[in-house]
Amino acid sequence: MKLQLALDLVNIPEAIELVKEVEEYIDIVEIGTPIINLEGLKAVKAIKDEFPHLEVLADMKVIDAAAYEVSNAAKNGADLVTILAQADNPTIKAAVEEAKKQGKQIVVDMISVKDVQTRAKELDELGADYIAVHTGLDMQAEGQDSFEDLRSIKSVVKNAKTAIAGGIKLENLPGVIEAQPDLIIVGGGIAGQENKKEAAAKIRQLMNEGVNL
Ligand SMILES: O=C([C@H](O)CO)[C@H](O)[C@H](O)COP(=O)(O)O
């Protein structure tokens, strides 16, 4: 089970400082959509240059022109790129093909998908590397989460790895670990904590140990 740190509400220098604090506990650094919108793909490059031993995910949430977008992300050092589950199937296929060509991986983000089981089954057949259930920041504020969705997709996905994002922190981590996703994505649960290193260390420890707190 891998741990991905999602960096959203910071600029490049702040992102580098944050990753330095917690790098020993994480597997993947996500350059979140807000950073990419603010700084561009140079944020992905800056983190990959600084931390070549970590995987870097470009949270581009691609919806069209997938081969071009994935290829640009790869050129800038991304190991993984996100595409939205609502993208048309030819777009998903193009993303998967381009990623394969470049030796990279595609994470399909299920944010806002209503029938997660049906779409997850299709995405699995389309060759997604990861299928990620996700409650975005705005819907978290409405009290939603993706815990049930994770269980739901795990029962139909055969080839892809599964991931979960959205409001995961130490307090709700046991329930997530119990559902056994391949990847746990944590943003505010680390980046928003006063002691980021301690939060990351505790999350990692719990993941390594299993469920019982
Ligand atoms: O993808 C994300 C969101 O849509 C903003 O781009 C976040 O990275 C993801 O939700 C994880 O962050 P937290 O919910 O703060 O853990």
PDBQT file of the ligand as one rigid body, heavy atoms in Angstrom, charges set to zero:
ROOT
HETATM    1  O1  LIG A 301      -7.272  16.381  -5.827  1.00  0.00    +0.000 OA
HETATM    2  C1  LIG A 301      -7.496  17.106  -4.886  1.00  0.00    +0.000 C 
HETATM    3  C2  LIG A 301      -8.488  18.207  -4.971  1.00  0.00    +0.000 C 
HETATM    4  O2  LIG A 301      -9.370  17.957  -6.045  1.00  0.00    +0.000 OA
HETATM    5  C3  LIG A 301      -7.831  19.564  -5.250  1.00  0.00    +0.000 C 
HETATM    6  O3  LIG A 301      -7.150  19.543  -6.456  1.00  0.00    +0.000 OA
HETATM    7  C4  LIG A 301      -6.773  16.897  -3.587  1.00  0.00    +0.000 C 
HETATM    8  O4  LIG A 301      -5.420  16.749  -3.855  1.00  0.00    +0.000 OA
HETATM    9  C5  LIG A 301      -7.290  15.661  -2.886  1.00  0.00    +0.000 C 
HETATM   10  O5  LIG A 301      -8.642  15.882  -2.547  1.00  0.00    +0.000 OA
HETATM   11  C6  LIG A 301      -6.516  15.311  -1.628  1.00  0.00    +0.000 C 
HETATM   12  O6  LIG A 301      -6.510  16.383  -0.740  1.00  0.00    +0.000 OA
HETATM   13  P1  LIG A 301      -7.213  16.298   0.712  1.00  0.00    +0.000 P 
HETATM   14  O7  LIG A 301      -8.674  16.129   0.483  1.00  0.00    +0.000 OA
HETATM   15  O8  LIG A 301      -6.853  17.604   1.370  1.00  0.00    +0.000 OA
HETATM   16  O9  LIG A 301      -6.621  15.118   1.425  1.00  0.00    +0.000 OA
ENDROOT
TORSDOF 0
